[in-house]
Amino acid sequence: MAWPYANGPRHIGHVSGFGVPSDVFSRYQRMAGNRVLMVSGTDEHGTPITVQADKEGMTSQQTADKYTRQIGQDLQGLGLTYDLFTRTTTGNHAEVTQQIFLALHRNGYVVPKTTRGAISPSTGRTLPDRYIEGTCPICGYDGARGDQCDNCGNQLDAAELINPKSRINGETPKFVETEHYFLDLTAFVDTLGKWLSSKTDWRPNVLNFTKNLIDDMRPRPITRDLDWGVKIPLDGWRDQPLKRFYVWFDAVIGYFSASVEWARRTGNPDAWQEWWSNPDARSYYFMGKDNITFHAQIWPALLFGHNGEGDRGGVPGKYGKLHLPDEIVSSEFLTMSGSKFSTSRGTVIYVHDFLRDFGPDTLRYFISVAGPETQDTDFTWDEFVRRTNFELANEWGNLVNRSISMAHKNVGAIPRPDAPTAADEELKELSRKAFDTAGAHLQRSRFKAAASEAMRVVTAANRYLSDQEPWKLKDDPARRDSVLHTALQVVSDANTLLTPFLPHSAQKVHEALGGTGVWAAQPELQEVEDLDIPGRINPILTGDYKAEQARWKSVPIEVGKPLVKPTPLFAKLDPELGETGPEWAPISK
C-alpha cells in the first residue's frame, strides 16, 4: 500500500485509497487461509518535510518523528493489520535503497546528466519539481506540477512549465545547472510494454493510464540537491552535503525494505524471500490514482533494472530476482463538496477527529460501500448518516440485537432447531452461498460488491424474522426455537462476511454469540530500537494475527451455548448531523 507522507496528520481521503482497502483485502486473505505479509510505512524524506519543519521550528527528523507517531496512532485506531508499518528514515531502508541503486547503476539503467535545477531566490534552497506549478506546455493545464501534469499524465521538467511559480511562497524560481543521476526510462519501453500487455485483468483506470505513459517515457531524475534524504553510495557523491536520492525513488523501494526489516525482526533475515523470490507469491499494491505512475511504471522499472531484465539486460543485484507487482489496486479520489481533500485549502476531515467522534467501523464501512473504488466520490455527511443509521444500526445492528435478545429471553442460550422448515433451509442456503460470491469479489478487490452481498444476507434475515414472527410463537416453543436458531446461524454467518469490513464490531458480535478469545485481531503500536542506528527509537505497527478465529466459511453455531443480553452494536446518529456536519468539519454548504 502507498506510503503516507509524514508532514502532517492524514485525512479520510488518504485512507480511502491506501488504508482501508488494503486491510479489508488482507483480512479476507487471512480468513481464507492464505499467508499474508502486509507492509508499509511513512514516507519521510524530501522537501515537504523540511518545509513543515521550518514552519514548526523543528528539525526534519523531529517533524518526521512527530507525524509518524500521529499517523501510526490513526492507522492503529482504524484497525489496519500491518505485519510491519515502518518508516523510510531507518538504517535498513537506507541500505536497501543504496543496494537497489547500485544494481541499477551496474546494469546501466541510471546515468549522470547535467540539468537545470530550480532554486528559491529568497532562500537559496533547491525547489523540488513537485513544489513548482505552472501551465503545462503539452495540454495547457494551469496547475501542472514540475514533475508531471495530473491533467494529461505526461512527465514534465520544471524548467518546461510556462510561468512557473513556487508553491511555497509564490516566487518565480531561478534555474541553475547541476549534475544528477537519472533513471533512464527509455531503456524499459519494450520490457514495460510487454509486461503491461499481460495485465489484462487490472482495473481499467490503472491499465489505460499506464499504457499511455509508455509512449512518452524519458530519463527521470532520481537525485536532488537537498540535505535531507538517503545518500548516494558512489565516490564523489556520498560525501556531498547537498546530494540525496529524490524522495519518490526511495519511497517505492520501501515495499521491499519494509519486508527485509520485517524478516530481520522475526529472527529469520531471509523470510522476505517467501514473498519476493517465490514465483507462487502474489503482490498487491493499494493506493489512490495519483500514485499510479510510481507503482505501475516507476517501481516495475526499478525492479526490472535491479533484476537485469530491462531492455539492456544485466545481472541481478544483491537480492536476486525480485517479484514484480501482480496487481495495482488504485482507487479514485474521495472528494468533499466536489473538491479533492486538501489540507492547504482547508477541505479536510482528519482521521483522528473522525475516529474520536464516530469510531473506526463506520468509516471503514462507508469507504467500502460508498468510497471511490472506481470513480471519484463525494463525501457528504448526509450520506454518511444515512449509511450508518439505516444500514449499520437499523439493518445489521437491529438483526443482531433482536435475534440474540429473543433467544436470551426465551431460552438463555442458543436454542435447538427441533422444527425446521423449508424457509429456514432457504435462508441458511442463501447465507452459505454468500461466502463464495463475496469471496470472489474480495479476491478481485471489489469491495462494494462484497459488502453488498453480505448486507443482502442481513436484509434477507430481517425479512425472515418479520415473516416468521417468533415473538408470537409462545404456544409453539419448538418452532420458535427453530426460527431463532436459524436467525442466529445467519447472524453468525453475516458477522463472518462483514468481519473484513467491520472487525471491531465483529469481535463484539462474536462475544455476544457466546464466543471467547480473539475473533478479529487488531494491530499494536510499539516503540522499537532501529536495527542499524544505535539509540534511534522508531514507532511501528505490527501484530500477531495467527491467533484470530475468523475463517471464511459458515460454521455451525453451538446449541446450548449461553447467551447474555446484548448491547446496541451501532449508535444511531442525529439526522441533523447530515445537514450540518460536526463543528470541526469544514464542509462548504
PyMOL commands that set and color helices and strands:
alter all, ss='L'
color gray80, all
select helices_A, chain A and resi 12-17+20-31+47-56+60-78+91-106+129-131+158-160+185-197+204-214+247-266+273-276+289-307+351-358+360-370+381-410+422-443+447-468+470-472+477-498+503-512+577-580
alter helices_A, ss='H'
color red, helices_A
select strands_A, chain A and resi 39-42+84-87+110-119+132-135+142-145+162-166+174-183+220-221+223-224+244-245+284-288+327-331+334-336+339-340+377-379+524-529+537-542
alter strands_A, ss='S'
color yellow, strands_A
deselect
rebuild
show_as cartoon
